[in-house]
């Protein structure tokens, strides 16, 4: 079964309290999403392997450690996931970015892929899927499946707020994918919104509602 990592860092929790506030402006909301993603990136990449190298300082040769050639990719689920990309890229400037777009079929209620663009070597990369909200889990489950179908073997899911229903759906469908969240909320309401949540993340990021 996959692990669920809930971040309790004071800076993340402080920013999350402002993010939830219905009176937070679009500008500030967008900035907070990026900042929280940046902070969460520290923990989500904690297990990256290191190798020892020698670096010549102005004084002497220092034995240092660098990331051991690990290839990474960040894959936002469109559209709200785009809000987390800049924060991730700030921390990892050389990371490649793929995109997956999904919509829910009104008849079958199943996620349908309308956009899927990945780096050509995606199957060789460790992937972090990002989406601010893990609600029902349908989009996340589908996104992971699409990546597995093109050969990706190591995947993590990073969301800012999760619901128990979404976590359960992910763990049942993809028990090999670890989940990282800044908060695990109470439940979903009858409209599929996380409670207490923060509303529709995409609308609040892009000012469309």
N, C-alpha and C positions, 0 to 999 in steps of 0.2 A: 504493500500500500504506500502511496506517495506521502511525503511529509508536507504539512502545512506550516509555514513560517509566518508568524504574526509579529510585526515589528513594533516594539514598544519604546523606541528611542524618543526622548523628549522633543527633539526638533521636529520629527515626523508627526508626532501627536499634536503638537502646537499648530503646525501648518494645517493639519487635517481639520482641526476645530474651526479654522477660518474658512477652509474649503467647503465645509458643510453649510455654513451660514447662508441663508437664502438672499441676504442683502449684499453678499460679496459680488463685486463688479466682474464683468467679463474679463477685463484686463488682469485683475488680480487673480481671478480663478485660473486663467490660463497660465500665469506665472507660477502659481502654487502647484498645479499639476506637474509642471516641468521640474520644479524644485524637489517635490516629493519623489518623483521618479529618479532624480539624481541621487538623493539620499538612499533610496531603496536599492539602487544599483550597487552600492558598497557591499551590502549583505548578500545580494543575489549572486555576486561574483566572488564571494569569499573562498570558494573551493577551487579557483583557478590554479593550475600547477605553476610553480616557479622554478627557475633555474639560476644557478650562481654564475655571475659574470664579474670580470674585473674592470673597474672604471678608474681612469687616471684623474684625480682631483688636482687642483693647483698645489697641493701639499704632498700627496703620496698616492699610492694605488689602493683603492678601496674594494673590498669584496662586497658586491651588491647582489640583489635578486631581481630578476625581471620575469615577466610572464613567459612561460615556456612554449612560445609559438602556437598558442591556442587560437584557432580561427573561430570568431564569434559573429553572430548576426542578430539583429533586433528586428522583430516582425510585429508591427502594430496591426490590430484588427480595426479596419476602417469603420467609422471615421474617428471615433473618440480616441482610439489608440494613438493617433497622430500627436495628440497633446503631450504624450510621454516621451516622444522620440528625441526631442532636442536635449532634454535632461540626460538621457542615456548617451547620446552622441558627445555631449560635453565631457562626460567621464571617460568615454572610449572613442576618441576621434577617428580611429581607423576602422571602426566597426562597419560592417555592411548592413544595409537596411532593405528588407523585403516588405511587401505589402499584401495583405489578404482582405478582400471585401466580401461581405456576406449579407444576405437578406433572408428573411423568413418567408417561405412559401405560404400564401394565405390559405391554401387548401390543405396541404399536408402538415403545415407548421414546422417543416424541416428546414434547416439552414441551407441556402443555395449560394454557391460561389459565383460571384459576378466579376471578381478581379483577383488575379493571383500572379504576382511578379516577384521573382526571387533572384538573388545573385546566382550566376551560373554554377558556382561550386557549393550551393547550399547544402548538398548532401554530406559535405565534408566539414560542416560547421556546427558548433553548438549554438542552439537558438534560444533566445528569450522572447516569448510572445508577450506583448504588452496591451493591456486594455484597462481603463480605469475601473470598470465595474465587472464583477463576476456575479451575475444575478441567477438566471436559470442554468447557466453553464452551456447552453446550446451552441453559442458562437465559439466559445473556447474549445469545446469538445470537437467541433467540426474543424477549426483551424489546426488543431494538433493532428487530426486525422489527415488533412490535406498535406501537411508537412511530412508526416510519416510516409505517405504515398510517394513522395519524391525522394525518399531515402534518408531523411533526417533521423538520426538515432538518439540524440541527446537534446531534450527540450525542457525548458522551464516556463512557467506561467507566472507573470508578475502583474498584479492588479492592486489598485489602491484600496478599494472596499470590496469585500466578498460577502455573500450570503451562504448560510449553511446548505441550502438547496443546490447552489452552484458548485460548492466544494464537493458535495456528495456525488453529483453528476460527473464531475471531472475524475474523481477517484475511482468511480465504477468503470468509466470508459477508458481511462488512461492511468492506471495505478503506478506507472513508471515516471510520471511527470510531477515534479515538486511544484508546490503552489506558494507564492509569496504575496502577502497582503499587509497593508498598513492597519487594517481593521477588519474584524469579522463581525458583521452586524447580526441583528436578531432574526429576521425572516423576510420573505417577499410578500407584498400585498396582492390584492386580487388583480392588479394591473401589471404585475411582474416587476414592480419597483422595489429596490432594497429599502428596508425600514430599519433605522431612521435614514440611512443613506445620504444622498445629496441631490436627488432629482435626476434628470437626464444629463449625464456628463457631456455628451456631444453637443446638446443645445447650449449648455452653459459655457463650454469652451469656445464655440463658434458664434455665440450670440444669436442663435436662430429661434429662440423662444423667450 
